[in-house]
Amino acid sequence: MDGKDILLLRCPFCGGKAKMAPAAFENEDLAHKYADTVGIRCIKCGISTPPLKKEDAVELWNSRYSFTEISD
Ligand SMILES: [Zn+2]
């Protein structure tokens, strides 16, 4: 499972590509609290989701995208 089969829509703000990465924390307590979470981040403007379980992060990222699509 490396997430290659997961569809990530483009950034809702700048249209840049999104990238998923494991959440990383230097603080051990935070690292433990957010174990098994990922963040989805735009590689262009840097906007990102909070650390979430993979499915939740994907849903948040993609649903936020569709929300901005119905702006007219
Ligand atoms: Zn962006």
N, CA, C, O and the ligand as a Tripos MOL2 file, in Angstrom:
@<TRIPOS>MOLECULE
protein
  289   287    73     0     0
PROTEIN
NO_CHARGES

@<TRIPOS>ATOM
      1 N           0.8370   -1.2010    0.0000 N.3       1 MET1
      2 CA          0.0000    0.0000    0.0000 C.3       1 MET1
      3 C           0.8710    1.2490    0.0000 C.2       1 MET1
      4 O           1.4340    1.6280    1.0270 O.2       1 MET1
      5 N           0.9720    1.8730   -1.1460 N.am      2 ASP2
      6 CA          1.7550    3.0990   -1.1740 C.3       2 ASP2
      7 C           0.9260    4.2790   -1.6790 C.2       2 ASP2
      8 O           1.4510    5.3680   -1.9100 O.2       2 ASP2
      9 N          -0.3640    4.0480   -1.8450 N.am      3 GLY3
     10 CA         -1.2290    5.1580   -2.2120 C.3       3 GLY3
     11 C          -1.2490    5.5020   -3.6700 C.2       3 GLY3
     12 O          -1.8640    6.4950   -4.0590 O.2       3 GLY3
     13 N          -0.5930    4.7110   -4.4930 N.am      4 LYS4
     14 CA         -0.5320    5.0590   -5.9080 C.3       4 LYS4
     15 C          -1.8920    4.9620   -6.5960 C.2       4 LYS4
     16 O          -2.1160    5.5940   -7.6280 O.2       4 LYS4
     17 N          -2.7910    4.1780   -6.0270 N.am      5 ASP5
     18 CA         -4.0890    3.9970   -6.6580 C.3       5 ASP5
     19 C          -5.1090    5.0050   -6.1590 C.2       5 ASP5
     20 O          -6.2770    4.9430   -6.5430 O.2       5 ASP5
     21 N          -4.6930    5.9160   -5.3230 N.am      6 ILE6
     22 CA         -5.6170    6.9090   -4.7770 C.3       6 ILE6
     23 C          -5.6090    8.1600   -5.6510 C.2       6 ILE6
     24 O          -4.5580    8.7090   -5.9800 O.2       6 ILE6
     25 N          -6.8130    8.5890   -6.0130 N.am      7 LEU7
     26 CA         -6.9180    9.7830   -6.8520 C.3       7 LEU7
     27 C          -6.8750   11.0340   -5.9730 C.2       7 LEU7
     28 O          -7.6920   11.2100   -5.0700 O.2       7 LEU7
     29 N          -5.9200   11.8760   -6.2570 N.am      8 LEU8
     30 CA         -5.8610   13.1680   -5.5800 C.3       8 LEU8
     31 C          -6.1290   14.2480   -6.6110 C.2       8 LEU8
     32 O          -5.4100   14.3640   -7.6040 O.2       8 LEU8
     33 N          -7.1440   15.0200   -6.3760 N.am      9 LEU9
     34 CA         -7.4540   16.1040   -7.2900 C.3       9 LEU9
     35 C          -6.4350   17.2250   -7.1220 C.2       9 LEU9
     36 O          -5.6780   17.2630   -6.1520 O.2       9 LEU9
     37 N          -6.4370   18.1140   -8.0730 N.am     10 ARG10
     38 CA         -5.4750   19.2140   -8.0020 C.3      10 ARG10
     39 C          -5.8440   20.1970   -6.8970 C.2      10 ARG10
     40 O          -6.9710   20.2170   -6.4030 O.2      10 ARG10
     41 N          -4.8800   20.9930   -6.5340 N.am     11 CYS11
     42 CA         -5.0710   21.9660   -5.4650 C.3      11 CYS11
     43 C          -6.2520   22.8880   -5.7740 C.2      11 CYS11
     44 O          -6.3400   23.4310   -6.8750 O.2      11 CYS11
     45 N          -7.1600   23.0680   -4.8090 N.am     12 PRO12
     46 CA         -8.3230   23.9330   -5.0420 C.3      12 PRO12
     47 C          -7.9430   25.4090   -5.1430 C.2      12 PRO12
     48 O          -8.7480   26.2210   -5.5990 O.2      12 PRO12
     49 N          -6.7630   25.7560   -4.7370 N.am     13 PHE13
     50 CA         -6.3940   27.1750   -4.6990 C.3      13 PHE13
     51 C          -5.5340   27.5940   -5.8800 C.2      13 PHE13
     52 O          -5.7380   28.6670   -6.4490 O.2      13 PHE13
     53 N          -4.5770   26.7570   -6.2510 N.am     14 CYS14
     54 CA         -3.6640   27.1680   -7.3160 C.3      14 CYS14
     55 C          -3.6220   26.1760   -8.4620 C.2      14 CYS14
     56 O          -2.9850   26.4500   -9.4790 O.2      14 CYS14
     57 N          -4.2840   25.0250   -8.3320 N.am     15 GLY15
     58 CA         -4.2910   24.0450   -9.4050 C.3      15 GLY15
     59 C          -3.0300   23.1980   -9.4570 C.2      15 GLY15
     60 O          -2.8300   22.4350  -10.4020 O.2      15 GLY15
     61 N          -2.1900   23.3280   -8.4560 N.am     16 GLY16
     62 CA         -0.9530   22.5500   -8.4270 C.3      16 GLY16
     63 C          -1.2130   21.0940   -8.0790 C.2      16 GLY16
     64 O          -2.3060   20.7230   -7.6520 O.2      16 GLY16
     65 N          -0.2020   20.2910   -8.2690 N.am     17 LYS17
     66 CA         -0.3180   18.8730   -7.9600 C.3      17 LYS17
     67 C          -0.2680   18.6550   -6.4540 C.2      17 LYS17
     68 O           0.4350   19.3450   -5.7160 O.2      17 LYS17
     69 N          -1.0500   17.6580   -6.0310 N.am     18 ALA18
     70 CA         -1.0770   17.3220   -4.6070 C.3      18 ALA18
     71 C          -0.2240   16.0960   -4.3560 C.2      18 ALA18
     72 O          -0.1100   15.2100   -5.2040 O.2      18 ALA18
     73 N           0.3640   16.0610   -3.1940 N.am     19 LYS19
     74 CA          1.2120   14.9420   -2.8310 C.3      19 LYS19
     75 C           0.8780   14.4980   -1.4220 C.2      19 LYS19
     76 O           0.6740   15.3180   -0.5270 O.2      19 LYS19
     77 N           0.8250   13.1910   -1.2400 N.am     20 MET20
     78 CA          0.5320   12.6580    0.0840 C.3      20 MET20
     79 C           1.8230   12.2300    0.7520 C.2      20 MET20
     80 O           2.6870   11.6170    0.1260 O.2      20 MET20
     81 N           1.9460   12.5570    2.0170 N.am     21 ALA21
     82 CA          3.1400   12.1470    2.7510 C.3      21 ALA21
     83 C           2.7550   11.8160    4.1810 C.2      21 ALA21
     84 O           1.8300   12.4070    4.7370 O.2      21 ALA21
     85 N           3.4530   10.8890    4.7590 N.am     22 PRO22
     86 CA          3.1790   10.5940    6.1650 C.3      22 PRO22
     87 C           3.4270   11.8320    7.0120 C.2      22 PRO22
     88 O           4.3770   12.5790    6.7770 O.2      22 PRO22
     89 N           2.5800   12.0380    7.9800 N.am     23 ALA23
     90 CA          2.7950   13.1620    8.8790 C.3      23 ALA23
     91 C           4.0680   12.9120    9.6760 C.2      23 ALA23
     92 O           4.2940   11.8060   10.1700 O.2      23 ALA23
     93 N           4.8840   13.9250    9.7970 N.am     24 ALA24
     94 CA          6.1540   13.7660   10.5040 C.3      24 ALA24
     95 C           6.2660   14.8030   11.6220 C.2      24 ALA24
     96 O           6.0260   15.9930   11.4170 O.2      24 ALA24
     97 N           6.6280   14.3300   12.7830 N.am     25 PHE25
     98 CA          6.7520   15.2320   13.9240 C.3      25 PHE25
     99 C           8.0630   14.9570   14.6530 C.2      25 PHE25
    100 O           8.4540   13.8040   14.8370 O.2      25 PHE25
    101 N           8.7150   15.9970   15.0520 N.am     26 GLU26
    102 CA          9.9320   15.8030   15.8390 C.3      26 GLU26
    103 C           9.5880   15.4820   17.2830 C.2      26 GLU26
    104 O          10.3200   14.7710   17.9720 O.2      26 GLU26
    105 N           8.4550   16.0230   17.7300 N.am     27 ASN27
    106 CA          8.0010   15.7680   19.0880 C.3      27 ASN27
    107 C           7.4450   14.3500   19.2070 C.2      27 ASN27
    108 O           6.5450   13.9780   18.4540 O.2      27 ASN27
    109 N           7.9560   13.5700   20.1250 N.am     28 GLU28
    110 CA          7.5670   12.1630   20.2210 C.3      28 GLU28
    111 C           6.1030   11.9790   20.6030 C.2      28 GLU28
    112 O           5.4440   11.0680   20.1010 O.2      28 GLU28
    113 N           5.5930   12.8240   21.4750 N.am     29 ASP29
    114 CA          4.1910   12.7030   21.8680 C.3      29 ASP29
    115 C           3.2740   12.9470   20.6810 C.2      29 ASP29
    116 O           2.2920   12.2300   20.4850 O.2      29 ASP29
    117 N           3.5940   13.9480   19.9020 N.am     30 LEU30
    118 CA          2.7980   14.2370   18.7140 C.3      30 LEU30
    119 C           2.9370   13.1180   17.6900 C.2      30 LEU30
    120 O           1.9600   12.7230   17.0530 O.2      30 LEU30
    121 N           4.1430   12.6140   17.5400 N.am     31 ALA31
    122 CA          4.3750   11.5360   16.5800 C.3      31 ALA31
    123 C           3.5390   10.3200   16.9490 C.2      31 ALA31
    124 O           2.9950    9.6390   16.0800 O.2      31 ALA31
    125 N           3.4440   10.0560   18.2460 N.am     32 HIS32
    126 CA          2.6470    8.9180   18.7000 C.3      32 HIS32
    127 C           1.1630    9.1880   18.4880 C.2      32 HIS32
    128 O           0.4210    8.3140   18.0430 O.2      32 HIS32
    129 N           0.7420   10.3970   18.8080 N.am     33 LYS33
    130 CA         -0.6720   10.7550   18.6820 C.3      33 LYS33
    131 C          -1.1300   10.6720   17.2360 C.2      33 LYS33
    132 O          -2.2590   10.2670   16.9590 O.2      33 LYS33
    133 N          -0.2670   11.0510   16.3250 N.am     34 TYR34
    134 CA         -0.6540   11.0820   14.9150 C.3      34 TYR34
    135 C          -0.0380    9.9380   14.1050 C.2      34 TYR34
    136 O           0.1180   10.0400   12.8880 O.2      34 TYR34
    137 N           0.3060    8.8560   14.7920 N.am     35 ALA35
    138 CA          0.8130    7.6860   14.0670 C.3      35 ALA35
    139 C          -0.2530    7.2190   13.0860 C.2      35 ALA35
    140 O          -1.4480    7.3010   13.3700 O.2      35 ALA35
    141 N           0.1830    6.7320   11.9360 N.am     36 ASP36
    142 CA         -0.7330    6.2310   10.9040 C.3      36 ASP36
    143 C          -1.5550    7.3430   10.2640 C.2      36 ASP36
    144 O          -2.6090    7.0680    9.6900 O.2      36 ASP36
    145 N          -1.1140    8.5600   10.3450 N.am     37 THR37
    146 CA         -1.8130    9.6250    9.6470 C.3      37 THR37
    147 C          -0.9520   10.1290    8.4990 C.2      37 THR37
    148 O           0.2620    9.9270    8.4590 O.2      37 THR37
    149 N          -1.6280   10.7930    7.5680 N.am     38 VAL38
    150 CA         -0.9120   11.3920    6.4530 C.3      38 VAL38
    151 C          -1.3860   12.8330    6.2870 C.2      38 VAL38
    152 O          -2.4350   13.2210    6.8010 O.2      38 VAL38
    153 N          -0.6200   13.5880    5.5840 N.am     39 GLY39
    154 CA         -1.0490   14.9190    5.1950 C.3      39 GLY39
    155 C          -0.9960   15.0020    3.6840 C.2      39 GLY39
    156 O          -0.1100   14.4230    3.0560 O.2      39 GLY39
    157 N          -1.9430   15.7200    3.0960 N.am     40 ILE40
    158 CA         -1.9110   15.9360    1.6560 C.3      40 ILE40
    159 C          -1.5600   17.3880    1.4350 C.2      40 ILE40
    160 O          -2.1950   18.2920    1.9790 O.2      40 ILE40
    161 N          -0.5480   17.5950    0.6350 N.am     41 ARG41
    162 CA          0.0050   18.9330    0.4930 C.3      41 ARG41
    163 C           0.1730   19.2780   -0.9730 C.2      41 ARG41
    164 O           0.5680   18.4420   -1.7860 O.2      41 ARG41
    165 N          -0.1340   20.5220   -1.2960 N.am     42 CYS42
    166 CA          0.0930   21.0090   -2.6460 C.3      42 CYS42
    167 C           1.5750   21.3210   -2.8030 C.2      42 CYS42
    168 O           2.1620   22.0380   -1.9920 O.2      42 CYS42
    169 N           2.1750   20.7660   -3.8670 N.am     43 ILE43
    170 CA          3.6140   20.9890   -4.0260 C.3      43 ILE43
    171 C           3.9050   22.3730   -4.6090 C.2      43 ILE43
    172 O           5.0620   22.7890   -4.6820 O.2      43 ILE43
    173 N           2.8650   23.0750   -5.0170 N.am     44 LYS44
    174 CA          3.0680   24.3950   -5.6050 C.3      44 LYS44
    175 C           2.9220   25.5150   -4.5680 C.2      44 LYS44
    176 O           3.8350   26.3190   -4.3860 O.2      44 LYS44
    177 N           1.7670   25.5620   -3.8920 N.am     45 CYS45
    178 CA          1.5490   26.6660   -2.9530 C.3      45 CYS45
    179 C           1.7390   26.2330   -1.4970 C.2      45 CYS45
    180 O           1.8420   27.0750   -0.6060 O.2      45 CYS45
    181 N           1.7830   24.9290   -1.2600 N.am     46 GLY46
    182 CA          2.1120   24.4690    0.0810 C.3      46 GLY46
    183 C           0.9350   24.2930    1.0150 C.2      46 GLY46
    184 O           1.1160   23.9220    2.1740 O.2      46 GLY46
    185 N          -0.2910   24.5560    0.5230 N.am     47 ILE47
    186 CA         -1.4480   24.3620    1.3840 C.3      47 ILE47
    187 C          -1.5660   22.8670    1.6960 C.2      47 ILE47
    188 O          -1.2590   22.0250    0.8520 O.2      47 ILE47
    189 N          -2.0100   22.5460    2.9070 N.am     48 SER48
    190 CA         -2.0590   21.1280    3.2540 C.3      48 SER48
    191 C          -3.2120   20.8320    4.1950 C.2      48 SER48
    192 O          -3.7430   21.7240    4.8570 O.2      48 SER48
    193 N          -3.5860   19.5710    4.2400 N.am     49 THR49
    194 CA         -4.5880   19.1290    5.2020 C.3      49 THR49
    195 C          -3.9000   18.9280    6.5490 C.2      49 THR49
    196 O          -2.6790   18.7880    6.6170 O.2      49 THR49
    197 N          -4.6890   18.9160    7.6120 N.am     50 PRO50
    198 CA         -4.1150   18.5110    8.8870 C.3      50 PRO50
    199 C          -3.7910   17.0200    8.8320 C.2      50 PRO50
    200 O          -4.2640   16.3340    7.9260 O.2      50 PRO50
    201 N          -3.0050   16.5000    9.7630 N.am     51 PRO51
    202 CA         -2.7170   15.0660    9.7680 C.3      51 PRO51
    203 C          -3.9790   14.2580   10.0400 C.2      51 PRO51
    204 O          -4.6380   14.4470   11.0620 O.2      51 PRO51
    205 N          -4.3110   13.3610    9.1250 N.am     52 LEU52
    206 CA         -5.5290   12.5660    9.2200 C.3      52 LEU52
    207 C          -5.2400   11.1560    8.7450 C.2      52 LEU52
    208 O          -4.2250   10.8940    8.0990 O.2      52 LEU52
    209 N          -6.1520   10.2510    9.0770 N.am     53 LYS53
    210 CA         -6.0560    8.9230    8.4760 C.3      53 LYS53
    211 C          -6.1610    9.0750    6.9690 C.2      53 LYS53
    212 O          -6.8290    9.9850    6.4760 O.2      53 LYS53
    213 N          -5.5050    8.1900    6.2390 N.am     54 LYS54
    214 CA         -5.3870    8.3350    4.7940 C.3      54 LYS54
    215 C          -6.7340    8.5800    4.1010 C.2      54 LYS54
    216 O          -6.8600    9.4940    3.2860 O.2      54 LYS54
    217 N          -7.7300    7.7650    4.4280 N.am     55 GLU55
    218 CA         -9.0290    7.8900    3.7620 C.3      55 GLU55
    219 C          -9.6520    9.2550    4.0670 C.2      55 GLU55
    220 O         -10.2400    9.8870    3.1900 O.2      55 GLU55
    221 N          -9.5160    9.6970    5.3090 N.am     56 ASP56
    222 CA        -10.1030   10.9770    5.7020 C.3      56 ASP56
    223 C          -9.3800   12.1400    5.0420 C.2      56 ASP56
    224 O         -10.0010   13.1280    4.6480 O.2      56 ASP56
    225 N          -8.0750   12.0160    4.9280 N.am     57 ALA57
    226 CA         -7.2990   13.0850    4.2960 C.3      57 ALA57
    227 C          -7.6610   13.2130    2.8210 C.2      57 ALA57
    228 O          -7.8140   14.3180    2.3010 O.2      57 ALA57
    229 N          -7.7950   12.0630    2.1520 N.am     58 VAL58
    230 CA         -8.1610   12.0770    0.7350 C.3      58 VAL58
    231 C          -9.5540   12.6700    0.5510 C.2      58 VAL58
    232 O          -9.7890   13.4740   -0.3510 O.2      58 VAL58
    233 N         -10.4670   12.2600    1.4200 N.am     59 GLU59
    234 CA        -11.8380   12.7560    1.3150 C.3      59 GLU59
    235 C         -11.8850   14.2670    1.5460 C.2      59 GLU59
    236 O         -12.5750   14.9950    0.8320 O.2      59 GLU59
    237 N         -11.1520   14.7200    2.5410 N.am     60 LEU60
    238 CA        -11.1350   16.1480    2.8370 C.3      60 LEU60
    239 C         -10.5510   16.9340    1.6630 C.2      60 LEU60
    240 O         -11.1130   17.9370    1.2230 O.2      60 LEU60
    241 N          -9.4290   16.4600    1.1790 N.am     61 TRP61
    242 CA         -8.7730   17.1590    0.0660 C.3      61 TRP61
    243 C          -9.6830   17.2130   -1.1610 C.2      61 TRP61
    244 O          -9.8900   18.2770   -1.7450 O.2      61 TRP61
    245 N         -10.2160   16.0680   -1.5390 N.am     62 ASN62
    246 CA        -11.0340   16.0070   -2.7510 C.3      62 ASN62
    247 C         -12.3780   16.7110   -2.5880 C.2      62 ASN62
    248 O         -12.8740   17.3030   -3.5470 O.2      62 ASN62
    249 N         -12.9730   16.6640   -1.4130 N.am     63 SER63
    250 CA        -14.2710   17.3100   -1.2350 C.3      63 SER63
    251 C         -14.1060   18.8240   -1.1830 C.2      63 SER63
    252 O         -14.9880   19.5640   -1.6190 O.2      63 SER63
    253 N         -12.9840   19.2770   -0.6540 N.am     64 ARG64
    254 CA        -12.7410   20.7190   -0.6280 C.3      64 ARG64
    255 C         -12.5690   21.2280   -2.0520 C.2      64 ARG64
    256 O         -12.9640   22.3470   -2.3810 O.2      64 ARG64
    257 N         -11.9720   20.3830   -2.8920 N.am     65 TYR65
    258 CA        -11.8120   20.7420   -4.2950 C.3      65 TYR65
    259 C         -13.1800   20.9070   -4.9660 C.2      65 TYR65
    260 O         -13.4180   21.8960   -5.6590 O.2      65 TYR65
    261 N         -14.0670   19.9460   -4.7600 N.am     66 SER66
    262 CA        -15.3600   20.0020   -5.4310 C.3      66 SER66
    263 C         -16.1900   21.1670   -4.9020 C.2      66 SER66
    264 O         -17.0130   21.7240   -5.6280 O.2      66 SER66
    265 N         -15.9840   21.5290   -3.6690 N.am     67 PHE67
    266 CA        -16.6930   22.6630   -3.1070 C.3      67 PHE67
    267 C         -16.3640   23.9400   -3.8510 C.2      67 PHE67
    268 O         -17.2460   24.7680   -4.0830 O.2      67 PHE67
    269 N         -15.1120   24.1110   -4.2270 N.am     68 THR68
    270 CA        -14.7270   25.3300   -4.9250 C.3      68 THR68
    271 C         -15.1820   25.2890   -6.3800 C.2      68 THR68
    272 O         -15.2280   26.3220   -7.0480 O.2      68 THR68
    273 N         -15.5220   24.0880   -6.8770 N.am     69 GLU69
    274 CA        -15.9470   23.9800   -8.2630 C.3      69 GLU69
    275 C         -17.3460   24.5450   -8.4910 C.2      69 GLU69
    276 O         -17.6720   24.9780   -9.5960 O.2      69 GLU69
    277 N         -18.1700   24.5410   -7.4480 N.am     70 ILE70
    278 CA        -19.5500   25.0020   -7.6270 C.3      70 ILE70
    279 C         -19.6540   26.4620   -7.1860 C.2      70 ILE70
    280 O         -20.5510   26.8330   -6.4300 O.2      70 ILE70
    281 N         -18.7360   27.2690   -7.6640 N.am     71 SER71
    282 CA        -18.6950   28.6610   -7.2080 C.3      71 SER71
    283 C         -19.5680   29.5730   -8.0470 C.2      71 SER71
    284 O         -19.8240   30.7090   -7.6480 O.2      71 SER71
    285 N         -20.0290   29.1120   -9.1890 N.am     72 ASP72
    286 CA        -20.8500   30.0080  -10.0120 C.3      72 ASP72
    287 C         -22.3400   29.7480   -9.7580 C.2      72 ASP72
    288 O         -23.1920   30.4040  -10.3580 O.2      72 ASP72
    289 ZN         -1.8110   24.9320   -4.3300 Zn       73 ZN73
@<TRIPOS>BOND
     1     1     2 1
     2     2     3 1
     3     3     4 2
     4     3     5 am
     5     5     6 1
     6     6     7 1
     7     7     8 2
     8     7     9 am
     9     9    10 1
    10    10    11 1
    11    11    12 2
    12    11    13 am
    13    13    14 1
    14    14    15 1
    15    15    16 2
    16    15    17 am
    17    17    18 1
    18    18    19 1
    19    19    20 2
    20    19    21 am
    21    21    22 1
    22    22    23 1
    23    23    24 2
    24    23    25 am
    25    25    26 1
    26    26    27 1
    27    27    28 2
    28    27    29 am
    29    29    30 1
    30    30    31 1
    31    31    32 2
    32    31    33 am
    33    33    34 1
    34    34    35 1
    35    35    36 2
    36    35    37 am
    37    37    38 1
    38    38    39 1
    39    39    40 2
    40    39    41 am
    41    41    42 1
    42    42    43 1
    43    43    44 2
    44    43    45 am
    45    45    46 1
    46    46    47 1
    47    47    48 2
    48    47    49 am
    49    49    50 1
    50    50    51 1
    51    51    52 2
    52    51    53 am
    53    53    54 1
    54    54    55 1
    55    55    56 2
    56    55    57 am
    57    57    58 1
    58    58    59 1
    59    59    60 2
    60    59    61 am
    61    61    62 1
    62    62    63 1
    63    63    64 2
    64    63    65 am
    65    65    66 1
    66    66    67 1
    67    67    68 2
    68    67    69 am
    69    69    70 1
    70    70    71 1
    71    71    72 2
    72    71    73 am
    73    73    74 1
    74    74    75 1
    75    75    76 2
    76    75    77 am
    77    77    78 1
    78    78    79 1
    79    79    80 2
    80    79    81 am
    81    81    82 1
    82    82    83 1
    83    83    84 2
    84    83    85 am
    85    85    86 1
    86    86    87 1
    87    87    88 2
    88    87    89 am
    89    89    90 1
    90    90    91 1
    91    91    92 2
    92    91    93 am
    93    93    94 1
    94    94    95 1
    95    95    96 2
    96    95    97 am
    97    97    98 1
    98    98    99 1
    99    99   100 2
   100    99   101 am
   101   101   102 1
   102   102   103 1
   103   103   104 2
   104   103   105 am
   105   105   106 1
   106   106   107 1
   107   107   108 2
   108   107   109 am
   109   109   110 1
   110   110   111 1
   111   111   112 2
   112   111   113 am
   113   113   114 1
   114   114   115 1
   115   115   116 2
   116   115   117 am
   117   117   118 1
   118   118   119 1
   119   119   120 2
   120   119   121 am
   121   121   122 1
   122   122   123 1
   123   123   124 2
   124   123   125 am
   125   125   126 1
   126   126   127 1
   127   127   128 2
   128   127   129 am
   129   129   130 1
   130   130   131 1
   131   131   132 2
   132   131   133 am
   133   133   134 1
   134   134   135 1
   135   135   136 2
   136   135   137 am
   137   137   138 1
   138   138   139 1
   139   139   140 2
   140   139   141 am
   141   141   142 1
   142   142   143 1
   143   143   144 2
   144   143   145 am
   145   145   146 1
   146   146   147 1
   147   147   148 2
   148   147   149 am
   149   149   150 1
   150   150   151 1
   151   151   152 2
   152   151   153 am
   153   153   154 1
   154   154   155 1
   155   155   156 2
   156   155   157 am
   157   157   158 1
   158   158   159 1
   159   159   160 2
   160   159   161 am
   161   161   162 1
   162   162   163 1
   163   163   164 2
   164   163   165 am
   165   165   166 1
   166   166   167 1
   167   167   168 2
   168   167   169 am
   169   169   170 1
   170   170   171 1
   171   171   172 2
   172   171   173 am
   173   173   174 1
   174   174   175 1
   175   175   176 2
   176   175   177 am
   177   177   178 1
   178   178   179 1
   179   179   180 2
   180   179   181 am
   181   181   182 1
   182   182   183 1
   183   183   184 2
   184   183   185 am
   185   185   186 1
   186   186   187 1
   187   187   188 2
   188   187   189 am
   189   189   190 1
   190   190   191 1
   191   191   192 2
   192   191   193 am
   193   193   194 1
   194   194   195 1
   195   195   196 2
   196   195   197 am
   197   197   198 1
   198   198   199 1
   199   199   200 2
   200   199   201 am
   201   201   202 1
   202   202   203 1
   203   203   204 2
   204   203   205 am
   205   205   206 1
   206   206   207 1
   207   207   208 2
   208   207   209 am
   209   209   210 1
   210   210   211 1
   211   211   212 2
   212   211   213 am
   213   213   214 1
   214   214   215 1
   215   215   216 2
   216   215   217 am
   217   217   218 1
   218   218   219 1
   219   219   220 2
   220   219   221 am
   221   221   222 1
   222   222   223 1
   223   223   224 2
   224   223   225 am
   225   225   226 1
   226   226   227 1
   227   227   228 2
   228   227   229 am
   229   229   230 1
   230   230   231 1
   231   231   232 2
   232   231   233 am
   233   233   234 1
   234   234   235 1
   235   235   236 2
   236   235   237 am
   237   237   238 1
   238   238   239 1
   239   239   240 2
   240   239   241 am
   241   241   242 1
   242   242   243 1
   243   243   244 2
   244   243   245 am
   245   245   246 1
   246   246   247 1
   247   247   248 2
   248   247   249 am
   249   249   250 1
   250   250   251 1
   251   251   252 2
   252   251   253 am
   253   253   254 1
   254   254   255 1
   255   255   256 2
   256   255   257 am
   257   257   258 1
   258   258   259 1
   259   259   260 2
   260   259   261 am
   261   261   262 1
   262   262   263 1
   263   263   264 2
   264   263   265 am
   265   265   266 1
   266   266   267 1
   267   267   268 2
   268   267   269 am
   269   269   270 1
   270   270   271 1
   271   271   272 2
   272   271   273 am
   273   273   274 1
   274   274   275 1
   275   275   276 2
   276   275   277 am
   277   277   278 1
   278   278   279 1
   279   279   280 2
   280   279   281 am
   281   281   282 1
   282   282   283 1
   283   283   284 2
   284   283   285 am
   285   285   286 1
   286   286   287 1
   287   287   288 2
@<TRIPOS>SUBSTRUCTURE
     1 MET1         2 RESIDUE 1 A MET
     2 ASP2         6 RESIDUE 1 A ASP
     3 GLY3        10 RESIDUE 1 A GLY
     4 LYS4        14 RESIDUE 1 A LYS
     5 ASP5        18 RESIDUE 1 A ASP
     6 ILE6        22 RESIDUE 1 A ILE
     7 LEU7        26 RESIDUE 1 A LEU
     8 LEU8        30 RESIDUE 1 A LEU
     9 LEU9        34 RESIDUE 1 A LEU
    10 ARG10       38 RESIDUE 1 A ARG
    11 CYS11       42 RESIDUE 1 A CYS
    12 PRO12       46 RESIDUE 1 A PRO
    13 PHE13       50 RESIDUE 1 A PHE
    14 CYS14       54 RESIDUE 1 A CYS
    15 GLY15       58 RESIDUE 1 A GLY
    16 GLY16       62 RESIDUE 1 A GLY
    17 LYS17       66 RESIDUE 1 A LYS
    18 ALA18       70 RESIDUE 1 A ALA
    19 LYS19       74 RESIDUE 1 A LYS
    20 MET20       78 RESIDUE 1 A MET
    21 ALA21       82 RESIDUE 1 A ALA
    22 PRO22       86 RESIDUE 1 A PRO
    23 ALA23       90 RESIDUE 1 A ALA
    24 ALA24       94 RESIDUE 1 A ALA
    25 PHE25       98 RESIDUE 1 A PHE
    26 GLU26      102 RESIDUE 1 A GLU
    27 ASN27      106 RESIDUE 1 A ASN
    28 GLU28      110 RESIDUE 1 A GLU
    29 ASP29      114 RESIDUE 1 A ASP
    30 LEU30      118 RESIDUE 1 A LEU
    31 ALA31      122 RESIDUE 1 A ALA
    32 HIS32      126 RESIDUE 1 A HIS
    33 LYS33      130 RESIDUE 1 A LYS
    34 TYR34      134 RESIDUE 1 A TYR
    35 ALA35      138 RESIDUE 1 A ALA
    36 ASP36      142 RESIDUE 1 A ASP
    37 THR37      146 RESIDUE 1 A THR
    38 VAL38      150 RESIDUE 1 A VAL
    39 GLY39      154 RESIDUE 1 A GLY
    40 ILE40      158 RESIDUE 1 A ILE
    41 ARG41      162 RESIDUE 1 A ARG
    42 CYS42      166 RESIDUE 1 A CYS
    43 ILE43      170 RESIDUE 1 A ILE
    44 LYS44      174 RESIDUE 1 A LYS
    45 CYS45      178 RESIDUE 1 A CYS
    46 GLY46      182 RESIDUE 1 A GLY
    47 ILE47      186 RESIDUE 1 A ILE
    48 SER48      190 RESIDUE 1 A SER
    49 THR49      194 RESIDUE 1 A THR
    50 PRO50      198 RESIDUE 1 A PRO
    51 PRO51      202 RESIDUE 1 A PRO
    52 LEU52      206 RESIDUE 1 A LEU
    53 LYS53      210 RESIDUE 1 A LYS
    54 LYS54      214 RESIDUE 1 A LYS
    55 GLU55      218 RESIDUE 1 A GLU
    56 ASP56      222 RESIDUE 1 A ASP
    57 ALA57      226 RESIDUE 1 A ALA
    58 VAL58      230 RESIDUE 1 A VAL
    59 GLU59      234 RESIDUE 1 A GLU
    60 LEU60      238 RESIDUE 1 A LEU
    61 TRP61      242 RESIDUE 1 A TRP
    62 ASN62      246 RESIDUE 1 A ASN
    63 SER63      250 RESIDUE 1 A SER
    64 ARG64      254 RESIDUE 1 A ARG
    65 TYR65      258 RESIDUE 1 A TYR
    66 SER66      262 RESIDUE 1 A SER
    67 PHE67      266 RESIDUE 1 A PHE
    68 THR68      270 RESIDUE 1 A THR
    69 GLU69      274 RESIDUE 1 A GLU
    70 ILE70      278 RESIDUE 1 A ILE
    71 SER71      282 RESIDUE 1 A SER
    72 ASP72      286 RESIDUE 1 A ASP
    73 ZN73       289 GROUP 0 **** ****
